[in-house]
Amino acid sequence: MGCNCGAARKVVVHESHRPDGTVKRYLTEVEARRDVAAHGGEYEQVTQTAR
């Protein structure tokens, strides 16, 4: 059986950076933007490589 060890997958994580320094991570952009709207702060999209 073949090994798929070398293939890295990319995962997109959406983060909400609150004014108090808290960082919340979400799997959808909508959830992150709702959190920013409710608590203030900034939205950021982060791409990570899954191992």
Secondary structure, 3 states (H helix, E strand, C coil): CCCCCCCCEEEEEEEEECCCCCEEEECCHHHHHHHHHHHCCEEEEEEEEEC
